[in-house]
């Protein structure tokens, strides 16, 4: 048998593996579809779903061709070494490799489906956090939140089927040497061409890309073409862009801001000076200089979900002791988080960066002059960061001490100071964390600025034994929408209630003590909770929003109304203007009590998802532009004819993102004195 005929015989086996892989990935896609749609709902999008599966075949072909690249390379080498023994060895290797590859692809596909259960997305950059978080806590969450045993059984069955199928494909190890294929060299070239076309996934100018997964205007249907393996590849690319500041700067050119001057001129509305970075800093008014400096306490609450809080009722109590404070204090619901993961929002608020994660990068030792603690430190405050979790989580022990916090404390400090304090997988229970903060305030000798990160409201949703929950009864409406089982939903919502209840009891203590006269307290969620419900583009507001709670003592209350929209970028500009007269500060956003700002200029933005919204509607401001208009009940409808106000929102959101990114870039290259 000539070498080209033998080569084609080997390629035929790889083609069989390819077909087997298509069947597996098709089955996983069907499983994924049932996760998104009921069969009745799928019938309403029949033609769109068929198109999605056709495009999905192209994505599956691409990843399978890349997966089979090593076996193909060995087959090509065999053309140079025409030996029956060598071909037998190649077949043995290719058979075992093919089994392994198909199993890995199956495993990744199943993980992708369950990843969607929590993050409402295919595997993305947030997945890296699962490896960078507390590993033991993550594994326990996986065990309690997902049907691990059923998945393992399914993988065992899949492994058996893969073994039998691939073995059958390769069963003829000694190809009949008398069988020759006519025009074998020509067919070999055609086979190679088909293989490389499959790797490219396209006959057009560009190879198959993530944008090609958009087959219609329904965001759920557009999830179907992507498989888990391709999603992981995209996650690594996004990770490299996020961790590379230069890569992020290159992105800014794609959205129309190729330099810092254009970004600051557009966002701040005034020309850049010789030093364009000076424009970022403002000075607060001095008309309140006679007031004593108040304490300022900020809580970044784990998974304080605006969407879930809309289901609050007497029989589904999600506020606990906090409820009585909401009508008396500020409680802004038109509010958006800066990131979709805890570390991303933490850094976004603390140093005003859209580029994340700085704490886990080579730039974690820089003292960023955009830090929210700096103006308080300059004003004579004692500045403290406290996490209810571990000190070394996500490298914050290396990052936060540089951000002008004089003290960086963790669960260990709380456990030492609060008698009887107990903990769960993620850290000390919130009630003891709040007790610790109150104790610090009572014992303080000078004004305090305290930045606090809570941790209890996190899967696997354990609570202290002494906590007695308020009623948590799921309505029929909620049950019909759940992505998880009812038991998990009850645990999830009870933990949300618990954390809010702890904040409520903290406010009880503050207001009942002299601290109520000179302590500002603010709290918001780090991100929405995505475990319970699906979110479409129509529900973009509910997908990204978190509430903002703020208590302002009477002596510090401004006599002007609060703006109706805001996001993480606006928290400290507001708190600093309320508390620090005549102080220079980094102006990352808007003072929500500023009467000189017009509603069309105020907007909420999620840097990580590159989405923004205000009273005019919402936009997606990444490389691809999308516009949405408001309907009733905070729902949105896409539009291709945006209003001038919506176009302005797009421009301002992009300019703001670019301006903040350029500032962080400059901070990483200028000389620093820590």
C-alpha positions as CSV (number, residue, x, y, z in Angstrom):
1,X,0.0,0.0,0.0
2,X,1.5,3.4,-1.0
3,X,2.1,6.0,1.6
4,X,-0.7,8.3,0.5
5,X,-3.3,5.5,0.6
6,X,-2.1,4.7,4.1
7,X,-2.3,8.4,5.0
8,X,-5.9,8.6,3.8
9,X,-6.7,5.4,5.8
10,X,-5.4,7.2,8.9
11,X,-7.3,10.4,8.1
12,X,-10.5,8.3,7.7
13,X,-10.1,7.2,11.3
14,X,-9.7,10.8,12.4
15,X,-12.8,11.7,10.4
16,X,-14.7,9.1,12.4
17,X,-13.5,10.7,15.6
18,X,-14.6,14.1,14.3
19,X,-18.1,12.7,13.6
20,X,-18.3,11.2,17.1
21,X,-17.2,14.5,18.5
22,X,-20.0,16.3,16.6
23,X,-22.5,13.9,18.1
24,X,-21.3,14.5,21.6
25,X,-21.2,18.3,21.3
26,X,-24.6,18.3,19.6
27,X,-26.0,16.4,22.6
28,X,-24.4,18.8,25.1
29,X,-25.9,21.7,23.1
30,X,-29.3,20.2,23.3
31,X,-28.8,19.8,27.1
32,X,-27.7,23.5,27.2
33,X,-30.8,24.5,25.2
34,X,-33.1,22.7,27.7
35,X,-31.4,24.8,30.4
36,X,-32.4,28.0,28.6
37,X,-35.8,27.1,27.0
38,X,-38.7,24.9,27.8
39,X,-39.7,22.8,24.7
40,X,-42.7,25.1,24.3
41,X,-40.6,28.2,24.3
42,X,-38.1,26.6,21.9
43,X,-41.0,26.1,19.5
44,X,-41.5,29.8,19.3
45,X,-37.9,30.3,18.0
46,X,-37.7,27.2,15.8
47,X,-36.0,28.8,12.8
48,X,-33.6,30.8,14.9
49,X,-32.6,27.8,17.0
50,X,-32.0,25.8,13.8
51,X,-29.7,28.6,12.6
52,X,-28.0,28.6,16.0
53,X,-27.3,24.8,15.7
54,X,-25.9,25.2,12.2
55,X,-23.5,27.9,13.4
56,X,-22.8,25.7,16.4
57,X,-21.7,23.0,14.0
58,X,-19.0,25.4,12.7
59,X,-17.8,26.2,16.2
60,X,-17.8,22.5,17.1
61,X,-15.9,21.7,13.9
62,X,-13.3,24.4,14.7
63,X,-12.5,23.1,18.2
64,X,-12.5,19.4,17.1
65,X,-10.1,20.2,14.3
66,X,-7.8,22.0,16.7
67,X,-8.2,19.0,19.1
68,X,-7.1,16.6,16.3
69,X,-4.2,18.7,15.2
70,X,-1.6,16.5,17.0
71,X,-2.9,13.2,15.5
72,X,-2.9,14.9,12.1
73,X,0.7,16.0,12.5
74,X,1.7,12.5,13.4
75,X,0.0,11.2,10.2
76,X,1.8,13.8,8.2
77,X,5.1,12.7,9.7
78,X,4.2,9.2,8.7
79,X,4.3,10.3,5.1
80,X,8.1,10.7,5.5
81,X,8.6,7.4,7.4
82,X,6.7,4.8,5.5
83,X,6.8,2.0,8.0
84,X,4.0,-0.5,8.9
85,X,5.3,-0.6,12.5
86,X,5.3,3.2,12.7
87,X,1.8,3.4,11.4
88,X,0.6,0.9,14.0
89,X,2.2,3.0,16.8
90,X,0.5,6.1,15.4
91,X,-2.8,4.4,15.4
92,X,-2.4,3.2,19.0
93,X,-1.5,6.8,20.1
94,X,-4.2,8.4,18.1
95,X,-6.8,6.1,19.5
96,X,-5.9,6.8,23.1
97,X,-5.5,10.5,22.4
98,X,-8.9,10.6,20.7
99,X,-10.6,9.0,23.8
100,X,-8.9,11.5,26.1
101,X,-9.8,14.5,23.9
102,X,-13.5,13.6,23.6
103,X,-13.7,12.9,27.3
104,X,-12.2,16.3,28.1
105,X,-14.5,18.1,25.6
106,X,-17.5,16.3,27.2
107,X,-16.3,17.3,30.7
108,X,-15.8,20.9,29.7
109,X,-19.3,21.0,28.0
110,X,-21.0,19.7,31.1
111,X,-19.1,22.2,33.3
112,X,-20.1,25.0,30.9
113,X,-23.8,24.1,31.3
114,X,-23.6,24.2,35.1
115,X,-21.4,27.3,35.0
116,X,-24.2,29.0,33.2
117,X,-26.5,28.1,36.1
118,X,-24.5,30.5,38.3
119,X,-23.0,33.1,36.1
120,X,-25.7,33.4,33.4
121,X,-22.9,33.0,30.8
122,X,-20.7,30.5,29.1
123,X,-17.4,30.0,30.9
124,X,-15.8,33.4,31.0
125,X,-13.0,35.4,32.7
126,X,-14.8,35.1,36.1
127,X,-13.9,31.4,36.0
128,X,-10.3,32.2,36.9
129,X,-11.6,33.4,40.2
130,X,-12.7,29.9,41.1
131,X,-9.0,29.0,41.1
132,X,-7.9,32.2,42.8
133,X,-10.5,32.1,45.6
134,X,-10.4,29.9,48.7
135,X,-10.0,26.5,47.0
136,X,-11.6,24.5,49.9
137,X,-14.6,26.8,50.1
138,X,-15.1,26.7,46.3
139,X,-15.0,22.9,46.3
140,X,-17.5,22.8,49.1
141,X,-19.8,25.1,47.2
142,X,-19.6,22.9,44.2
143,X,-20.4,19.9,46.3
144,X,-23.5,21.5,47.9
145,X,-24.8,23.5,45.0
146,X,-24.5,21.1,42.1
147,X,-25.5,17.4,41.4
148,X,-21.9,16.2,41.6
149,X,-22.8,12.5,41.9
150,X,-25.2,12.6,38.9
151,X,-22.6,14.5,36.8
152,X,-19.9,11.9,37.7
153,X,-22.3,9.1,36.7
154,X,-23.0,10.9,33.5
155,X,-19.3,11.2,32.8
156,X,-18.7,7.6,33.5
157,X,-21.4,6.6,31.0
158,X,-20.0,9.1,28.5
159,X,-16.5,7.7,29.1
160,X,-17.7,4.2,28.4
161,X,-19.5,5.2,25.2
162,X,-16.4,7.2,24.0
163,X,-14.2,4.2,24.7
164,X,-16.4,1.8,22.7
165,X,-16.9,4.2,19.9
166,X,-13.3,5.2,19.4
167,X,-12.1,1.6,19.7
168,X,-14.5,0.6,17.0
169,X,-13.3,3.4,14.7
170,X,-9.7,2.2,15.2
171,X,-10.4,-1.5,15.3
172,X,-8.7,-2.2,12.0
173,X,-5.2,-1.4,13.2
174,X,-3.5,-3.3,10.4
175,X,-4.9,-1.7,7.3
176,X,-5.1,-4.1,4.3
177,X,-1.9,-3.4,2.5
178,X,-3.4,-4.6,-0.8
179,X,-6.1,-1.9,-0.8
180,X,-5.0,1.1,-2.8
181,X,-6.9,4.4,-3.3
182,X,-7.0,5.9,-6.8
183,X,-5.6,9.4,-7.0
184,X,-4.5,9.1,-3.3
185,X,-2.1,12.2,-3.5
186,X,-4.9,14.4,-4.8
187,X,-7.4,13.2,-2.2
188,X,-4.7,13.7,0.5
189,X,-4.4,17.3,-0.5
190,X,-8.2,17.7,-0.5
191,X,-8.4,16.1,3.0
192,X,-5.7,18.5,4.4
193,X,-7.5,21.5,2.8
194,X,-10.8,20.4,4.5
195,X,-9.0,20.0,7.8
196,X,-7.5,23.5,7.7
197,X,-10.8,25.0,6.5
198,X,-12.4,23.4,9.5
199,X,-9.8,24.9,11.8
200,X,-10.6,28.3,10.3
201,X,-14.3,27.8,10.5
202,X,-14.9,30.2,7.7
203,X,-14.3,30.8,4.0
204,X,-14.5,34.6,4.4
205,X,-11.9,37.2,5.2
206,X,-11.7,36.4,8.9
207,X,-11.8,33.1,10.7
208,X,-14.8,32.2,12.9
209,X,-15.0,34.6,15.8
210,X,-17.2,35.0,18.9
211,X,-19.3,37.7,17.1
212,X,-20.4,35.0,14.6
213,X,-22.5,33.4,17.3
214,X,-25.1,36.1,16.9
215,X,-27.8,34.6,14.7
216,X,-30.8,36.7,15.7
217,X,-31.9,39.5,18.1
218,X,-32.7,37.0,20.9
219,X,-29.8,36.9,23.4
220,X,-30.7,33.4,24.7
221,X,-30.7,31.9,21.2
222,X,-27.4,33.5,20.6
223,X,-25.9,31.5,23.5
224,X,-26.5,28.2,21.7
225,X,-23.7,28.3,19.0
226,X,-20.8,28.6,21.5
227,X,-19.5,25.4,23.0
228,X,-17.6,25.2,26.3
229,X,-14.2,24.6,24.7
230,X,-14.5,27.8,22.5
231,X,-15.7,29.7,25.6
232,X,-12.6,28.7,27.5
233,X,-10.4,30.0,24.7
234,X,-12.3,33.3,24.7
235,X,-11.9,33.5,28.5
236,X,-8.1,33.1,28.2
237,X,-8.1,35.9,25.6
238,X,-10.2,38.2,27.8
239,X,-8.0,37.3,30.8
240,X,-4.9,38.3,28.9
241,X,-6.5,41.6,27.8
242,X,-7.7,42.4,31.4
243,X,-4.3,41.6,32.9
244,X,-2.6,43.6,30.2
245,X,-3.0,47.3,30.6
246,X,-1.4,47.9,27.2
247,X,-4.0,45.5,25.7
248,X,-6.8,47.5,27.3
249,X,-5.4,50.7,26.0
250,X,-5.4,49.2,22.5
251,X,-9.1,48.4,23.0
252,X,-9.8,52.1,23.7
253,X,-8.8,53.1,20.2
254,X,-11.4,50.7,18.9
255,X,-14.1,52.6,20.7
256,X,-13.0,56.0,19.5
257,X,-10.6,57.3,22.2
258,X,-7.0,56.8,21.0
259,X,-5.5,59.1,23.6
260,X,-6.2,60.5,27.1
261,X,-6.8,64.0,25.8
262,X,-9.8,63.0,23.7
263,X,-11.2,60.9,26.6
264,X,-11.0,63.6,29.3
265,X,-12.2,66.4,27.0
266,X,-15.3,64.3,26.0
267,X,-16.1,63.1,29.5
268,X,-15.3,66.1,31.7
269,X,-16.5,68.5,29.1
270,X,-13.5,70.8,29.1
271,X,-10.2,70.8,27.3
272,X,-7.3,68.9,28.7
273,X,-4.5,71.0,30.2
274,X,-0.8,70.5,29.7
275,X,-1.1,67.8,32.4
276,X,-4.3,66.0,31.3
277,X,-4.4,63.9,34.5
278,X,-4.9,67.0,36.6
279,X,-8.4,67.3,35.3
280,X,-9.4,64.2,37.2
281,X,-9.1,65.9,40.6
282,X,-11.7,68.2,42.2
283,X,-11.9,70.1,45.5
284,X,-14.9,69.9,47.8
285,X,-16.7,73.1,49.0
286,X,-15.5,74.8,52.1
287,X,-18.9,76.1,53.4
288,X,-19.2,73.2,55.9
289,X,-15.7,73.6,57.3
290,X,-17.1,74.4,60.8
291,X,-18.7,71.0,61.2
292,X,-16.7,68.3,63.0
293,X,-15.4,65.6,60.6
294,X,-17.8,62.6,60.6
295,X,-16.9,59.0,60.6
296,X,-17.4,57.4,57.2
297,X,-18.2,53.6,57.0
298,X,-18.7,51.9,53.7
299,X,-20.0,48.3,53.4
300,X,-19.5,46.3,50.2
301,X,-22.1,43.6,50.7
302,X,-21.6,40.2,49.1
303,X,-24.3,39.5,46.5
304,X,-26.7,42.2,47.7
305,X,-29.0,41.7,44.8
306,X,-31.4,44.4,43.7
307,X,-33.4,42.0,41.6
308,X,-34.0,39.6,44.4
309,X,-34.9,42.4,46.8
310,X,-37.9,43.2,44.5
311,X,-39.5,40.0,45.7
312,X,-39.5,41.2,49.3
313,X,-42.9,40.7,51.1
314,X,-44.1,39.9,54.7
315,X,-44.0,36.2,53.8
316,X,-40.7,36.5,51.9
317,X,-38.7,38.8,54.1
318,X,-35.5,39.8,52.5
319,X,-34.6,42.8,54.7
320,X,-35.0,41.7,58.3
321,X,-34.0,44.5,60.7
322,X,-32.9,46.8,57.8
323,X,-36.4,47.3,56.5
324,X,-37.3,50.0,59.1
325,X,-34.4,52.1,58.1
326,X,-35.1,52.1,54.4
327,X,-38.0,54.6,54.5
328,X,-36.0,57.0,56.7
329,X,-32.7,56.9,55.0
330,X,-31.5,56.9,51.3
331,X,-32.2,53.8,49.4
332,X,-31.5,54.2,45.7
333,X,-32.7,51.3,43.5
334,X,-31.6,52.7,40.1
335,X,-28.0,51.7,40.9
336,X,-25.4,49.5,39.1
337,X,-22.3,47.7,40.2
338,X,-19.0,48.4,38.5
339,X,-18.1,44.7,38.1
340,X,-19.7,41.3,38.1
341,X,-17.2,39.7,40.6
342,X,-16.3,40.7,44.1
343,X,-12.6,41.6,43.4
344,X,-13.6,43.6,40.3
345,X,-16.1,45.7,42.1
346,X,-13.8,46.1,45.1
347,X,-11.0,47.4,43.0
348,X,-13.4,49.5,40.9
349,X,-14.7,51.3,44.0
350,X,-11.4,51.5,45.9
351,X,-9.1,52.8,43.2
352,X,-11.5,53.6,40.4
353,X,-10.1,51.1,37.9
354,X,-12.0,49.5,35.0
355,X,-8.9,47.4,34.4
356,X,-8.9,44.5,36.8
357,X,-7.6,42.6,38.6
358,X,-4.8,44.8,39.7
359,X,-4.4,43.0,43.0
360,X,-3.4,39.8,41.1
361,X,-1.1,41.5,38.6
362,X,2.4,43.0,38.6
363,X,0.9,46.3,39.5
364,X,-0.4,45.3,42.9
365,X,2.3,47.2,44.8
366,X,1.5,50.6,43.3
367,X,-0.1,53.3,45.5
368,X,-2.8,54.6,43.2
369,X,-3.6,58.3,43.7
370,X,-7.2,57.5,42.7
371,X,-7.6,55.6,46.0
372,X,-10.7,56.6,47.9
373,X,-8.8,56.4,51.2
374,X,-6.2,59.1,50.2
375,X,-8.4,62.3,50.9
376,X,-9.5,60.9,54.2
377,X,-5.9,60.1,55.2
378,X,-4.9,63.7,54.2
379,X,-7.7,65.1,56.3
380,X,-6.4,63.3,59.4
381,X,-8.7,60.3,59.4
382,X,-7.6,56.8,60.6
383,X,-8.2,54.7,57.5
384,X,-9.0,50.9,57.8
385,X,-10.0,48.1,55.5
386,X,-11.7,45.1,57.0
387,X,-12.7,41.9,55.3
388,X,-14.8,39.2,56.9
389,X,-12.7,36.7,54.9
390,X,-9.1,35.7,54.8
391,X,-6.4,38.3,54.6
392,X,-4.7,36.6,51.6
393,X,-7.8,36.3,49.5
394,X,-7.1,37.4,45.9
395,X,-3.8,39.0,47.0
396,X,-5.5,41.9,48.8
397,X,-2.9,41.5,51.6
398,X,-0.3,42.7,49.0
399,X,-2.6,45.3,47.3
400,X,-4.7,47.1,49.8
401,X,-1.9,48.2,52.2
402,X,-0.5,50.4,49.4
403,X,-3.9,52.1,48.9
404,X,-3.5,54.6,51.8
405,X,-5.2,52.3,54.3
406,X,-3.3,52.4,57.6
407,X,-4.8,49.2,58.8
408,X,-5.8,46.1,56.7
409,X,-7.7,43.6,58.8
410,X,-9.4,40.2,58.3
411,X,-11.5,37.6,60.0
412,X,-8.6,36.8,62.3
413,X,-8.9,40.3,63.9
414,X,-12.7,39.8,64.3
415,X,-12.3,36.3,65.8
416,X,-9.8,37.7,68.3
417,X,-11.8,40.7,69.4
418,X,-15.4,39.5,69.4
419,X,-16.2,36.8,72.0
420,X,-18.0,33.8,70.6
421,X,-17.4,34.8,67.0
422,X,-17.8,31.9,64.6
423,X,-17.1,31.4,60.9
424,X,-18.2,29.6,57.7
425,X,-16.2,28.6,54.6
426,X,-15.7,32.1,53.4
427,X,-15.0,33.9,56.7
428,X,-16.4,35.2,59.9
429,X,-20.2,35.5,60.0
430,X,-21.5,39.0,59.1
431,X,-23.0,39.7,62.6
432,X,-19.6,39.5,64.2
433,X,-18.0,41.6,61.5
434,X,-20.6,44.3,62.1
435,X,-20.0,44.0,65.9
436,X,-16.3,44.5,65.3
437,X,-16.8,47.6,63.2
438,X,-19.1,49.1,65.8
439,X,-16.5,48.4,68.5
440,X,-13.8,50.2,66.5
441,X,-16.1,53.2,66.1
442,X,-16.9,53.4,69.8
443,X,-13.2,53.1,70.8
444,X,-11.9,55.5,68.2
445,X,-10.0,58.6,69.3
446,X,-10.2,60.4,65.9
447,X,-12.4,60.3,62.8
448,X,-12.6,56.9,61.1
449,X,-12.8,56.0,57.5
450,X,-13.6,52.2,57.3
451,X,-14.1,50.2,54.1
452,X,-15.7,46.8,54.9
453,X,-16.2,43.7,52.8
454,X,-18.8,41.1,53.9
455,X,-18.6,37.5,53.0
456,X,-21.5,35.4,54.5
457,X,-24.0,35.8,51.7
458,X,-22.1,33.3,49.5
459,X,-22.7,29.8,48.4
460,X,-22.8,27.2,50.1
461,X,-25.0,29.5,52.2
462,X,-24.3,28.5,55.8
463,X,-25.6,30.6,58.7
464,X,-24.7,30.7,62.4
465,X,-26.7,28.3,64.6
466,X,-28.1,31.2,66.7
467,X,-29.8,33.0,63.8
468,X,-33.6,32.8,63.6
469,X,-34.7,33.6,60.1
470,X,-37.7,35.7,59.2
471,X,-40.3,34.0,56.9
472,X,-39.0,32.8,53.6
473,X,-41.9,31.4,51.6
474,X,-41.5,31.2,47.8
475,X,-44.4,32.3,45.7
476,X,-45.7,30.4,42.7
477,X,-44.3,33.1,40.4
478,X,-40.8,32.6,41.9
479,X,-41.0,28.9,41.7
480,X,-41.9,29.0,38.1
481,X,-38.8,31.1,37.3
482,X,-36.2,29.2,39.4
483,X,-33.0,27.8,37.8
484,X,-32.2,25.8,40.9
485,X,-34.3,23.6,43.3
486,X,-36.5,25.2,45.9
487,X,-34.3,24.2,48.8
488,X,-31.3,26.0,47.3
489,X,-33.4,29.0,46.6
490,X,-34.6,29.2,50.1
491,X,-31.0,29.0,51.4
492,X,-29.9,31.6,49.0
493,X,-32.6,34.1,49.9
494,X,-32.3,33.4,53.6
495,X,-28.6,34.3,53.4
496,X,-29.5,37.6,51.7
497,X,-32.0,38.3,54.5
498,X,-29.3,37.5,57.1
499,X,-26.8,39.9,55.7
500,X,-29.4,42.7,55.4
501,X,-30.6,41.9,58.9
502,X,-27.0,42.3,60.2
503,X,-26.7,45.7,58.5
504,X,-30.1,46.6,60.1
505,X,-29.0,45.7,63.6
506,X,-25.8,47.7,63.0
507,X,-27.8,50.7,62.1
508,X,-30.0,50.2,65.2
509,X,-26.8,50.4,67.3
510,X,-25.5,53.4,65.4
511,X,-28.7,55.4,65.7
512,X,-29.2,54.5,69.4
513,X,-25.7,55.8,70.3
514,X,-23.9,59.1,70.0
515,X,-22.3,57.8,66.8
516,X,-25.6,58.4,65.1
517,X,-24.9,62.1,65.1
518,X,-21.5,61.9,63.4
519,X,-21.3,58.7,61.4
520,X,-22.1,58.4,57.7
521,X,-22.9,54.8,56.7
522,X,-23.2,53.6,53.1
523,X,-23.7,50.1,51.7
524,X,-24.1,48.5,48.3
525,X,-23.8,45.1,46.7
526,X,-20.6,43.9,45.0
527,X,-22.7,42.4,42.2
528,X,-26.1,40.8,41.5
529,X,-26.8,37.2,42.5
530,X,-27.2,35.1,39.3
531,X,-28.0,31.7,40.8
532,X,-31.8,31.9,40.8
533,X,-33.1,33.5,37.7
534,X,-32.3,34.0,34.0
535,X,-31.8,37.5,32.6
536,X,-32.4,38.5,29.0
537,X,-31.4,41.8,27.3
538,X,-34.9,43.1,28.2
539,X,-33.9,42.6,31.8
540,X,-30.5,44.3,31.6
541,X,-31.4,46.6,34.5
542,X,-32.3,43.6,36.8
543,X,-29.2,41.8,35.6
544,X,-26.7,44.5,36.6
545,X,-28.3,46.5,39.4
546,X,-27.5,46.5,43.1
547,X,-29.1,48.8,45.7
548,X,-27.4,51.7,47.4
549,X,-28.2,52.4,51.1
550,X,-26.9,55.5,52.8
551,X,-27.5,57.0,56.3
552,X,-26.6,60.7,56.7
553,X,-26.9,62.3,60.2
554,X,-29.1,65.4,60.2
555,X,-26.1,67.8,60.6
556,X,-24.6,66.5,57.4
557,X,-27.7,66.2,55.2
558,X,-27.7,68.3,52.0
559,X,-30.8,70.3,51.4
560,X,-31.1,69.2,47.7
561,X,-32.7,66.1,46.2
562,X,-30.7,63.0,45.3
563,X,-30.2,62.1,41.7
564,X,-32.3,59.2,40.4
565,X,-29.4,57.2,38.9
566,X,-26.0,56.2,40.1
567,X,-23.4,53.4,40.2
568,X,-20.3,52.4,42.1
569,X,-18.3,55.2,40.5
570,X,-20.5,57.8,42.3
571,X,-20.3,56.5,45.9
572,X,-17.2,58.1,47.2
573,X,-17.5,61.4,45.3
574,X,-20.8,61.7,47.1
575,X,-19.4,60.6,50.6
576,X,-16.4,62.8,50.2
577,X,-18.4,65.9,49.4
578,X,-20.7,65.2,52.4
579,X,-17.8,64.8,54.8
580,X,-14.6,66.5,53.8
581,X,-14.7,70.3,53.3
582,X,-12.0,71.9,51.1
583,X,-10.5,68.5,50.2
584,X,-8.9,67.4,47.0
585,X,-10.2,64.1,45.7
586,X,-10.2,61.9,42.6
587,X,-13.5,62.5,40.8
588,X,-14.4,59.1,39.4
589,X,-18.1,59.9,38.9
590,X,-20.7,62.2,40.2
591,X,-21.7,63.6,43.6
592,X,-25.3,62.4,43.7
593,X,-26.4,65.6,45.4
594,X,-24.7,68.0,42.9
595,X,-27.3,70.4,41.6
596,X,-25.1,71.5,38.7
597,X,-25.3,68.1,37.1
598,X,-28.2,67.5,34.7
599,X,-30.0,64.1,34.6
600,X,-28.8,63.4,31.1
601,X,-25.2,63.7,32.3
602,X,-25.7,61.3,35.2
603,X,-25.5,57.7,34.3
604,X,-24.8,54.3,35.9
605,X,-22.2,52.0,34.4
606,X,-20.9,48.5,34.7
607,X,-17.3,48.6,33.5
608,X,-16.8,44.9,33.4
609,X,-19.8,44.3,31.1
610,X,-19.4,47.6,29.3
611,X,-23.0,48.6,29.8
612,X,-24.5,51.9,31.0
613,X,-28.0,53.2,31.7
614,X,-29.9,56.3,32.9
615,X,-33.3,57.8,32.5
616,X,-32.9,57.8,28.7
617,X,-32.4,54.1,28.4
618,X,-29.4,51.7,28.2
619,X,-26.4,51.0,26.0
620,X,-23.8,48.4,25.5
621,X,-20.7,50.4,24.8
622,X,-18.0,47.8,23.9
623,X,-16.8,47.3,20.4
624,X,-20.3,46.5,19.3
625,X,-22.9,49.3,19.9
626,X,-26.4,48.4,21.2
627,X,-29.1,50.8,22.3
628,X,-32.2,50.1,24.4
629,X,-35.2,52.2,25.3
630,X,-37.2,51.9,28.5
631,X,-40.5,50.1,28.7
632,X,-42.6,49.6,31.8
633,X,-41.2,48.1,35.0
634,X,-37.5,48.8,34.2
635,X,-37.7,46.5,31.2
636,X,-35.8,47.5,28.0
637,X,-36.4,47.1,24.3
638,X,-33.6,47.3,21.6
639,X,-33.7,50.1,19.2
640,X,-31.9,50.9,16.0
641,X,-33.0,54.5,16.0
642,X,-31.6,55.8,19.3
643,X,-32.5,59.3,20.6
644,X,-29.9,62.0,20.9
645,X,-29.9,61.4,24.7
646,X,-29.1,57.7,24.1
647,X,-26.3,58.6,21.7
648,X,-25.0,61.0,24.3
649,X,-25.1,58.2,26.9
650,X,-23.1,55.9,24.6
651,X,-20.4,58.6,24.1
652,X,-20.2,59.5,27.8
653,X,-20.0,55.9,28.9
654,X,-17.2,55.2,26.5
655,X,-15.3,58.4,27.3
656,X,-15.6,57.7,31.0
657,X,-14.3,54.1,30.7
658,X,-11.5,55.4,28.6
659,X,-10.6,58.2,30.9
660,X,-10.4,55.9,33.9
661,X,-8.3,53.4,32.0
662,X,-5.8,56.0,30.8
663,X,-5.5,57.3,34.4
664,X,-4.7,53.8,35.7
665,X,-2.2,53.3,32.9
666,X,-0.5,56.5,33.8
667,X,-0.3,55.5,37.5
668,X,1.6,52.3,36.5
669,X,4.3,54.1,34.7
670,X,4.9,57.3,36.8
671,X,7.3,57.3,39.8
672,X,5.8,56.4,43.1
673,X,6.6,57.0,46.7
674,X,4.9,54.4,48.9
